[in-house]
């Protein structure tokens, strides 16, 4: 069985890496959004382009959409890391 201290440490590291990834993902999302929206002329067109910009099947490096896609992916992973870290730390508090 794994010691409580080890589980708590893993939880802390998971939370810390999740927060760091979150901090890196937000600027990537903002830059990717600005990059895509800068080519549009109206707000309606900008919304339409943004809704169609993230492909459902993945992404290709080097395209215009790559920054936004990586930012959204990083945001999702960071939420999972923080959740797992909180879960692990909650188990040690019982």
Secondary structure in CASP SS format (residue, H / E / C, confidence):
PFRMAT SS
TARGET T0000
AUTHOR 0000-0000-0000
METHOD secondary structure of the structure
MODEL  1
X C 1.00
X C 1.00
X C 1.00
X H 1.00
X H 1.00
X H 1.00
X H 1.00
X H 1.00
X H 1.00
X H 1.00
X H 1.00
X H 1.00
X H 1.00
X H 1.00
X H 1.00
X H 1.00
X H 1.00
X H 1.00
X H 1.00
X H 1.00
X H 1.00
X H 1.00
X H 1.00
X H 1.00
X H 1.00
X H 1.00
X H 1.00
X H 1.00
X H 1.00
X H 1.00
X H 1.00
X H 1.00
X H 1.00
X H 1.00
X H 1.00
X H 1.00
X H 1.00
X C 1.00
X C 1.00
X C 1.00
X C 1.00
X C 1.00
X H 1.00
X H 1.00
X H 1.00
X H 1.00
X H 1.00
X H 1.00
X H 1.00
X H 1.00
X H 1.00
X H 1.00
X H 1.00
X C 1.00
X C 1.00
X C 1.00
X C 1.00
X C 1.00
X C 1.00
X C 1.00
X C 1.00
X C 1.00
X C 1.00
X C 1.00
X C 1.00
X H 1.00
X H 1.00
X H 1.00
X H 1.00
X H 1.00
X H 1.00
X H 1.00
X H 1.00
X H 1.00
X H 1.00
X H 1.00
X H 1.00
X H 1.00
X H 1.00
X H 1.00
X H 1.00
X H 1.00
X H 1.00
X H 1.00
X H 1.00
X H 1.00
X H 1.00
X H 1.00
X H 1.00
X H 1.00
X H 1.00
X H 1.00
X H 1.00
X C 1.00
END
